[in-house]
């Protein structure tokens, strides 16, 4: 990777490669997940620490068999599933099929058919098609290298046999390492059956050893996520220009344009339209919401039939009630827009409560921060805020009130009042504009 970051912490779709593997493992409802760490151990432990994870240190990297052996003293379950921290796209359904193969006299091995198996251990079978061994590429002879069935490294096996097999591993090979793959030959010698399963898609078992491979995994993940959303009723204008970096729940008849990024936990209900170049993070879009181009939505809830953008920014704590409208170059933070309220353009509303049907003119800002503390602005229902207003919090503007354009509002405006908070205009006759001083 040519990076200070440990390989397994490099991200795919906003989550580390190892994070994806752990997420898949959790869905299998295991008794315990043991994470064998070596290079960058402290960083891995710090990033992923959780109550259901047991981190096991491998001081010296002496091979896959040696890595598994470090975890054996901590294992208490009947079945052991071995996964790899740099193989992030493995599907839970594939692992479930593999686990069904395990019994007292049988283990499960995940293999893959490859057009070019270079670098993979080869699956050696006898004349009856039974697996007899796995031979690593560097130890394979000419005939074995022509085998197209490769070893993914992922296997499930009965724990009662594992300790014995670990004790019998040898590093007498080209790499001088303890290969977990040698367990297969031991199992066959001990009379066990090696049952195999294969992934539906070879990319499930693809690892990443450099940035190019990382980018291939990223794009495959995104295309797979796009296919799942389309199967649920989403129209993607171009699945190749769309990213999911979290957990997305969708309704029917959703339309998503190009270059949209969905991050964190996003809920999108029926009939939502998201324009191009939008980022939606940790937000809920209710039925019929429209997000126009180039908008950034984070930590917000948009009510039924509301809309935002283009070029809108809704920051955490923002709530738009039904049919509220936020237009171009409007920024909201910790602001609640009532039903049918409008802020059409060039406005900042922070720490604000805006009543139903209230209209906020262009260029308006809430002055919510005094340099030390945040203060709230409260606007009632049916308020009309003129253009270019500064609302100096804390301040209340009650139902039906109006503020004149260009006003600075610093105190309460009662119901149905007009507030004018601007200096009286003065016109000076004979005014001469300054002239540039000529340089000598």
N, C-alpha and C positions, 0 to 999 in steps of 0.2 A: 504493500500500500504506500510505502514511502511516507509514513505519517507518524507523528507522536502519539496518535490515538490508537489504542489496541484494535486489531482488525475487527473483532466481533462487536465493537461499539460503533463501527461505521454504519450510517443510517440507510435504511430502505423505507421509503414512504413515511418519514418522520419518526421511525422507531429503529433502534439498533438491530442489527442482524440477530444478535443473541436474544434481544427482547422479543422478536418475532417467534423464535424457537420456544422460548419460555411460555409465550402466549398460547402456542399450539399445545404444549405439554399440559398446561393448566386445564385445557378443555377436555382432557382425558381423565380428569378427576383422580390424579395420582395420590398415593399416601405422602410422598415427599419428592421434591425435585432437588437433585444434587448437581451443582455446577462446579465442574473441575476448572480451576483457573491457574494460570501460570504467568505468561508475559502480560504486564499491565494489570496484575491481579488487584491492586488497590483501587484502580480506576473502575474496573469492572464491578467490584463489590460495592463501591460507593454509588455508582450509577443505578444499579439494579437491586439493591438490598430490599428484601421483603421477608415477611414472617414465614412464608412457605418455601423459601430457598435455603439450602445448606451449601455454603461455599467450601470447596475442598481444594487445598493448595497442592499443586504438582510442582515441587521445587525445581526439578530438572525435567525437561521435555524429552522423554525417552520413548515416545511412541503412544499410539492409541490404546494399546493393551495396558501399558503402564498407567495411563491416565485413568482408565476404568478401575484399575486395581486400587487407586487411591481412595475411590468412593466406596469400595466393597464393605469396609468395616461399618459404614453408616447405614447400609441398606437393610430394611426389615421386611420388605414386601416379597411376595412369591414370584412376581414377574418383574424383569428389568428391561426397560426400553432405553437404548443408547441413541442419542441424537447428537448433532454437531452444531456448534455455535455459529458457524459461517455458512449454514445451509438454511436460509430463512423462509423459503417458500413452501416448505413441506405442508401438505394438506392434512387436516385432522382425519378426514375420511380414509386417507391412505394409511395412516397410523392405526386406525381402528381395525382395518382389514388385516394388517400385519399382526396386531396383538391377538387376533382370533386364532392365529396359527400356533400359539405357544401352549405347550403342555409338558408334563413330566418327562416325556420321551420325545419332545419335538420343540424345535426353536424356529423362529421366523426371521427370514433374511430379505431385505429389500434390495432388489436388483433393478437394472435398467438396461434396455437395448439402445445402443448408440451406433450411429454411422461411423463415428471416429472415437473409439474408446481410449485413445492415448491418455496416459496418466492414471487410468482406473485399474484397480485390481480386477483380474479376470475370473469369472465363475467357471470352474472346471466341473463338468458333469461326466458320469459314466455312460455306458452304452444304453442304459435304460432311462437316461435323462435325470438321474438323481445327482444332487450336488455332492461332490466329494471334497472340494477344497477351494480356496481363493488364493490366487497367485498374484503378488504385487507386480506391477509393470517392470520394475528393475530386476526382479527375480524370474521373470517369465522367459520361456524359450520361444523359438520362432513360431511354433505351432500355437502355443498359448496366446501369443500376442495377436493372433488372427481372430480370437474369440471376440464377438461383438457384445456379449452380455457382461456388463460391468457391475462392480460392487459399489453401492452407495455408502457403505459404512454403517447404515442404520440397521439395527437388528433388535429383536426381542427374544429373551431367553429365560429359562427357569433359573431363579436365583440359587436354588440348592446345588446346582452344578457349577455356578460361576466361580466360587472360591477355588475349587479344585483346578479348573481350567487356568485361572490366573497364575496359580503356583507352578504350572507346567509350561508357561510361556518362555520362549528363548529369544535372544537377540542375535542369533546366528543367521544373519541375512545381510544383504548388500547395504542396508542403512544402519545396521547395528542397533535397531530399535525393537521394542516388544510390540508386535502387531496384534491387534485385536482379531484380525482376520484369521489368525492361526487357530482360533477357537473352533472354526468350522470343521477343520480336519480332525480336531480332537473329538468334537461331537459325533462325527461320522464314525471315528474309531471306537467310540464308546457305545455305538449302536443307536444313536439318536437320529431322527429324521430331520433334515434341513428343508423346511418348506419355504417357498419363495413367493413374494408378491412384487408387483411392479406399480409404479405411479402411473396415473393416467397421462401425465405430462412430464417429460424428462426434465423440464425446468424446475420442477418441485425439488429435485435433488441436486441442483446446480449450486456450487459454492462460489465464493468470490475471493480471489487472491490478488486482484489489482483493481484499479479504478474503472477500467473498461468493463470488466466482468460485473462490477458493482452497478454500473449504469445499465447493463443488460438486465440484471435482476430487477432494478427499479422500474424499467419500462414494462417488463413482463408483469410485475405486480400490478401496475396501473392498468394495463389492458385487461387483466383478469378481474380487477375491481370494477372496471367499466362494464364488462360483460355481465357481471352479477347485477349491477344497477339497471342495465337495460332489460334484463330478464324480469325485473320488478316493475317495469313500466316507465323508465326514464328514457328520454331521448337525449343522446349525446351528439352534438353537432359533429364532433370528431373525437372518438375515443383515444386517439394518439396525442391529443392536446388537452389532457384532463388529468388531474392528480387528486388522489385521496390519501390523506395523511392522518388517519384516525378511524373513528367508528361512525358510519353514516347510516341513518334510517330514512327511507324514502317512501312516499306515497305514489299514486298513479299519475300519469300524464304530466310528469315533471319535464321541463325543458332546460337543458344546461348547454350554454354556448361554449366556445373554445377558450382555452387557457384559464379555466376555473380551477381553483384549489380549495378543497374541503379539508379542514384541519380539526383535530380534536374530536369532540362529540357534536355531531351536527344532525338535527332532525329537520327533514324537509317533507311537508305534507302535500296533499294533492294539488295539482294545477299551479305549482310554483314555477316561475320563469326566472332564470339567472342569466344575465347578459355576459358578454365576453370580458375576460381579464379581471374577474372578481375573486376575492379571497373571503371565504366564509369560515369562521373559526368558533367552535364552542357556542353555537347559536341555534335557535329554533325559528323556522320559517313556517308560519301557519298557512292554511289553505289559501291559494290565490295570491300569495305575495309575489311582487315583481321587484327584482334587484337589477338595476340597469348597469350599464358597462362601467368597468373600472372602479367599482365600489369595494370597500373593505369593511366587513362586518365581523365583530369579535365580541363574544360574551353578551349577545343581544337576543331579545325575543321580539319578533315582528308578528303582529296580529293579523287576523284574516283580512285579506284584501288590501293590506298596506303596501307601500312601495318606497324605494330608496334609490337615489342616484339620478343620473350618472355622477361619478366622482364623489360619492357620499362616504363618510367614515363614521361608523357607529361603534363606539368603544364600550368596554364592559359596563354593565349596569343599565344599558339602554333598553327601553321597552317602547314599542310602538303599538298602540291599541288598533282596533279594526279601522281600516281605511285611512289611517294617518299617512301623511305624505312628507317625505324628506327629500329635498331636491339636490341639485348639483352644488358641490363644494360646501356642503353642510356637515359639520362635525358635532356629534352628540356623545357625551360621557356622563354616565349615571343620570340619565335624563328619561323622564316618562312623558311620552306624548299621548294625550287623550284621544278618544275616538274622533276621527275626522280632523284632527289638528294638522296644521301645515307649517312647514318651514321650507320655503321654496328654494332659496339660494344664498350662498355666501354668509353662513351663519354658524356661530358656535354657541351651543347650549350645554353647560356643565352644571351638574348638581341642580337640575331643574325639574319642576313639576308643571306640566302644561295641560290645561283643561281641554275638554271636548270642544272641537270646532274653532279653537283659537288659531289665529293667523299671525305668523311672525314674519315681519318684513326683511328684505335683503339687508345684509350688513349688520345684523343685530348680534350682540354678544352678551352673555351673562358674565359679569365680573365676579367670579365665584371664589377667588383666592386672594387673600390679603397679604400674602408673603409668609404666612405662618399657618393659617387655618382655612378650611373650605367652608363656604356658606351657601345656603340654598335660596333659589328663586322660585316663587310659587305664582303661577298664572292661573286664574280661574277659567271658567267656560266662556266661550264667545268673546274672548279678549282680542283686540286688534292692536298689534305692536307695529308702529311705523318703521320705515326703513332707517338704517343707520342708528339704531338705539344701543345705548349701553345700560344694562340693567345691573345695578350695583347691589350685590347680595350682602346681607339678607334683605329681601324685599318681597312684598306681596302686591300683586295686581289683581283685583277682584273681578268677579263675573261682569262681562259686558263693558269693561273699561277700555279706553283707547289711549295710546300714547302717540304723540306727534313725531313726525320724522325728525331725525337728528337730535333726539332727546337723550339726556342722561338722567335716569330715574333712580333716585336714592331713597325714596320713602314710599309708604303705602299709597296705592291709588284705589279709592273706593269704587264700589259698583257704579257702572255707567258713567264715571267721570272721564274727562279728557285731561291728560297730563302733558304739559309742555315743559320740558326741562332743557332749554337751550338759551344761549345768550341772545339778547336783542340785536338785530341786524343794524349796522351803522354803515352808511354810504358816505364816502369822503370825496368831495369834488376836487378836480385838478390833480388827482393822484398821478405821480410819475413813477414808472417802474424803474428799478435799479438798472444801471448799465454796467456792462463788463469793463473792467479796468484794462486799458490797453497795455500790453507788455512793451517795455522799451527795448 
